Amino acid sequence: MTQNAKIPFVDLVSLHRAIEPELLQVCKRVIETAGFIGGPEVEGLEKEFAQFCEAEYCVGVNSGTDALRFALTAAGVQPGDIVITVPNTFIATTEAISQAGARPDFVDIDPITFNIDSRKLQSYLETQCVFDAKTGRCIQKALNQPVTAIVPVHLFGQMADMDPILELAEKYHLIVIEDACQAHGAEYFSKKQNRWLKAGSVGRAAAFSFYPGKNLGACGEGGAITTNDPEVARRSAVLRDHGSAKKYYHEVEGYNGRLDSIQAGMLRIKLKHLADWNEQRRAAARIYDELLKPMKGSVSAPTQASYSKAVYHLYVVRTPFRDELQKHLTNAGIGTGIHYPVPLHLQKAYSAMAWAKGDFPEAEGAAEQILSLPMFAGLTLDQQKLVTEAISEFAASFATR
Ligand SMILES: Cc1ncc(COP(=O)(O)O)c(C=O)c1O
């Protein structure tokens, strides 16, 4: 049996070792100028990350959660609104919706891509809502509240199928805010526009997380909003800084949601490597796909949709024997994760809501069967072979039981 392979789920130590001198230079530079908040490092990152995402504007903030919250509010979501998302995301997505004063509601996922199923979104809008042509608002009948926005989550580094989502959003006057927290650099082929679009450039605005383990991660907390709308960018910048564009002059009550200069400087160093790191993840995904082929049926590789160039923030396999497989890999010294074990509608945090088991069967089914394998820039072929050998050992032992 494969033992003590010692393959971490994510290896950030090796990634940073190669660029450590440059990162330390950033700390030195910022300490010497004492420009710890805002300033040229944050502005530089905003310009460079906007370019990377092919968006007009970027506003650096202190987390992906705040990026979502500010983007929702800046784009016009009001207290009392309903915002639609999926149940199989990190709770930050719904926290941000609630913190913007709105109420999250869910649409189930496509079990192949794990992203929002646009046919189910259409059915939700057609059957659970009435569109009031006079006010131009889409009212959720049971709750008698307006649905004003959709947050498609580009989960695991693959973009949601945006063409039908944008079409429905246009028809029902909904704001689209991309949760791109796991999708830095991911692309979507829009048949409607006949071109590839980058995550962060498609919705009214998008939110990114720079949590350390993300494809572009800070050495601490960080996040960003991207948008092509100058007013959304301006309002987001105001919200992140206590509601002010000018110090001590407050347009609204805001938040302390600023990105600090040391993180921005480090992110600028790492952004230069992001395209290459994403390519390394894609190459590793292709290798896993090949190595997992013989196990088809018992352990299935993730599917990259034809409209998608995914960046594999996570490489998520699906198996009915998930818990046993995870145990086997842990015993073999291989790190894994489950993203996420409990769909949000079944979380204790939402026990006061009317959701129940069975409401979103695809998300529930996925939560029981998904397993994230080691995936990071710098993952070696030898490491991948050890992972897949351990999986085939498991599959063989399971078949003979
Ligand atoms: C899908 C998704 N949304 C939102 C967030 C929130 O980002 P942060 O942790 O930077 O607040 C994350 C990060 O974990 C995420 O994965």
The ligand as a MOL file (V3000), in Angstrom:
LIG
                    3D

  0  0  0     0  0            999 V3000
M  V30 BEGIN CTAB
M  V30 COUNTS 16 16 0 0 0
M  V30 BEGIN ATOM
M  V30 1 C -16.7970 30.8740 -3.4500 0
M  V30 2 C -16.2450 31.8110 -2.4170 0
M  V30 3 N -16.9020 32.9540 -2.1510 0
M  V30 4 C -16.4460 33.8400 -1.2490 0
M  V30 5 C -15.2740 33.6130 -0.5470 0
M  V30 6 C -14.8610 34.6000 0.4930 0
M  V30 7 O -13.5650 35.0700 0.3620 0
M  V30 8 P -12.7320 35.5420 1.6530 0
M  V30 9 O -12.3780 34.3190 2.4300 0
M  V30 10 O -11.5460 36.2240 1.0750 0
M  V30 11 O -13.5880 36.4690 2.4240 0
M  V30 12 C -14.5440 32.4550 -0.8110 0
M  V30 13 C -13.2770 32.2060 -0.1160 0
M  V30 14 O -13.0590 31.2850 0.5750 0
M  V30 15 C -15.0500 31.5170 -1.7590 0
M  V30 16 O -14.4030 30.3840 -2.0150 0
M  V30 END ATOM
M  V30 BEGIN BOND
M  V30 1 1 1 2
M  V30 2 1 2 3
M  V30 3 2 2 15
M  V30 4 2 3 4
M  V30 5 1 4 5
M  V30 6 1 5 6
M  V30 7 2 5 12
M  V30 8 1 6 7
M  V30 9 1 7 8
M  V30 10 2 8 9
M  V30 11 1 8 10
M  V30 12 1 8 11
M  V30 13 1 12 13
M  V30 14 1 12 15
M  V30 15 2 13 14
M  V30 16 1 15 16
M  V30 END BOND
M  V30 END CTAB
M  END
